[in-house]
Amino acid sequence: MEDIFELLKYLFLGLFQGITEPIPISSSGHLEIAEYFFGLEIEGLSFALLVNTASLFAVLFIYREDIMRLIRNGLRFVTTKEKDAEADFRFIIFLIIGTIPAGIIGILFEDFIDEHLASIKTVGLTLLVTGLALWLIRNLRGRKNDADLSYRDAIIVGLAQAVALIPGISRSGATIVAAMTLGMKQETALRFSFLLYIPVSVGGMILGFSDILNDENLASLALPYTIAFIASLIASYFSLKWFMNIMAKGNLKYFAIYCFIVGPLVFFLS
């Protein structure tokens, strides 16, 4: 019976992370909530890396056509300098620039964030911040397409992604808020946000791969980890597809309201 409960726990956590990763309510903050309020202790050091990798695979699959087009046109511009491929080449450069702030801040301040900001009280407060940011941009309708982006846009959205290293600050929420504030259309903001997620997630996966291999609990957790990975992969796929539909309809206010409700509850009940 205990073994069944253990498998159900990892199934729940995988689904929970997968559902919350794409939408702007902070998956890391909600894993903290699940651990604190449901008493779900996560064994092993590499669980977060595992489920985040599953979410990465879902994002790669959904945006596979965009990724292949960017790679194809990026290489074509480098080799031939054809003008019709320049916009995609510039988009790649902007993704690289946007990745840098989170990479630098993550390396420099990871220990500080883990020691001083990774608390359930922090999650309660930062969910309110996420909600407020979403509420302020709920009615924005930008005009910028992929070809209209600038170096300034890439840097600012990249800095927003770096802020989301704080638990409770949604990565997708922070980057989409920044992108829409800069005048991007919903579709462009969403695409730039999730394509920007890819290099950061790949970097984290590469840096943390040794943690998985050296995890003392890896053998005993092979089945629970596999269940959590598959659950997170499937949940991330459907959650992102759903969020894309929400963005197209401009209904970000519902996520803001959710954060306004959950944030104070988490803060005062913890």
Secondary structure, DSSP 8 states (H G I E B T S, - for coil): -HHHHHHHHHHHHHHHHHHHTTTTT-HHHHHHHHHHHH-----SS-HHHHHHHHHHHHHHHHTHHHHHHHHHHHHHHHHH--GGGHHHHHHHHHHHHHHHHHHHHHHHHHHHIIIII-SHHHHHHHHHHHHHHHHHTTT----B-GGG--HHHHHHHHHHHHHTTSTTS-HHHHHHHHHHHTTB-HHHHHHHHHHHHHHHHHHHHHHHHHHHHT-TTTTTTHHHHHHHHHHHHHHHHHHHHHHHHHHHHT-THHHHHHHHHHHHHHHHH-
